[in-house]
Amino acid sequence: MTYLVTGVTGGLGTAILENLAKQVPTKQIAVLVRSEEKGKTFADAGYDVRIGTYSDQVSLEKAFAGIETLIFVSGAPGQEVARADQHRNVIAAAKAAGVANIVYTSISNGDQSTAVLAPDHVVTEKLIKESGLNYKILRNNWYLENELERLKAAVAGQNFVYAGGDSKVGWALRREYGEAIANAAAQPFIDNKIYELAGKQINYADLAEAIKEATGADFDVVSLSVEDYKASLEKAGLPKAVIAIVAGIQNDIRNHQLEVAYSNLEDLLGHPQLTAVEAIKEVLG
Ligand SMILES: NC(=O)c1ccc[n+]([C@@H]2O[C@H](COP(=O)([O-])OP(=O)(O)OC[C@H]3O[C@@H](n4cnc5c(N)ncnc54)[C@H](OP(=O)(O)O)[C@@H]3O)[C@@H](O)[C@H]2O)c1
């Protein structure tokens, strides 16, 4: 089996690659990067480096030549080509290049989510299902790393401020998602599969308690309405576009967008995920 992993210069792709390489010989693994320069460390490590960008379907068709399984890490929003169009390019190129299997990193409840970050994933999941490729869709919940600024502020004795209400989130470490995704990719493609990957579901108040336990820090926990949270971000001078995303995510959490009915994370890991206290200690380094 030949694999190609995208997004390897990023956090999730790094974790996927590291874990895939424990199960598959390096010479059977290719990586997609956007420039020769970005590929250098991967070439030095023995990976087959392919150059391409999600923005250019032709570059991807060349990059995917001879690949059986494509591990497609979702791209970053806000680029010159809209992310949904980039993802359309990836799937079309995979088909044109004769790729058999696709593994895609989606979002929780990725066929019906109304979260601010969801529309591109909803489109991509649909395109994958219509493509005729064998697929495994892995719907990632929320990285604990996304909360790093909130964690650091609390540890520094500042208020732990959130607007997600009492709703639950399935935080897990990015490396845990990466390990689970690599394990899924290394297993045979018999039936098409959709996995929800989420850590134990807890709310922000629980997370704050875990921070106190992990660090011994003393701080106040402040639950705001989304409107008051937005106002606090405006007061702090954040750009409007950033406020829209940051407050939008808190609003999504409040509206249960990151709550899932089940999780395949620990089954795919083959071991328990870290506890919140252990994961917080790791993220804080
Ligand atoms: N579930 C969550 O909590 C959560 C949080 C954040 C993001 N995400 C999603 O998960 C993905 C992976 O997360 P991450 O933390 O690993 O993100 P990241 O560190 O920002 O890495 C993104 C990767 O995608 C690559 N990429 C971006 N645009 C590309 C393009 N046009 N063509 C080819 N490659 C491109 C980047 O390559 P370059 O080095 O060339 O830029 C990088 O390797 C993100 O892209 C986003 O879709 C999920």
The ligand as an ORCA input file, in Angstrom:
! r2SCAN-3c Opt
* xyz 0 1
  N     -10.706     20.242     15.412
  C     -10.035     21.322     15.766
  O      -9.980     21.695     16.947
  C      -9.293     22.107     14.724
  C      -8.598     23.254     15.119
  C      -7.867     23.945     14.140
  C      -7.869     23.496     12.832
  N      -8.558     22.391     12.487
  C      -8.571     21.865     11.095
  O      -7.654     20.782     11.070
  C      -6.606     21.033     10.118
  C      -5.302     20.533     10.686
  O      -5.060     21.189     11.908
  P      -3.600     21.667     12.263
  O      -3.656     22.138     13.662
  O      -2.604     20.635     11.874
  O      -3.432     22.932     11.297
  P      -2.080     23.646     10.878
  O      -1.007     23.381     11.908
  O      -2.419     25.047     10.550
  O      -1.647     22.887      9.544
  C      -2.367     23.033      8.340
  C      -1.656     22.213      7.285
  O      -2.405     22.304      6.067
  C      -1.493     22.681      5.031
  N      -2.203     23.475      4.019
  C      -2.935     24.574      4.235
  N      -3.394     25.056      3.065
  C      -2.894     24.241      2.092
  C      -2.984     24.233      0.686
  N      -3.643     25.202      0.025
  N      -2.363     23.252     -0.006
  C      -1.662     22.290      0.654
  N      -1.530     22.247      1.995
  C      -2.138     23.222      2.709
  C      -0.441     23.543      5.715
  O       0.707     23.638      4.891
  P       1.670     24.949      4.883
  O       2.776     24.663      5.866
  O       2.162     25.024      3.505
  O       0.841     26.126      5.292
  C      -0.237     22.737      6.991
  O       0.606     21.636      6.750
  C      -6.652     22.545      9.881
  O      -6.139     22.846      8.603
  C      -8.136     22.837     10.027
  O      -8.838     22.514      8.841
  C      -9.261     21.682     13.411
*
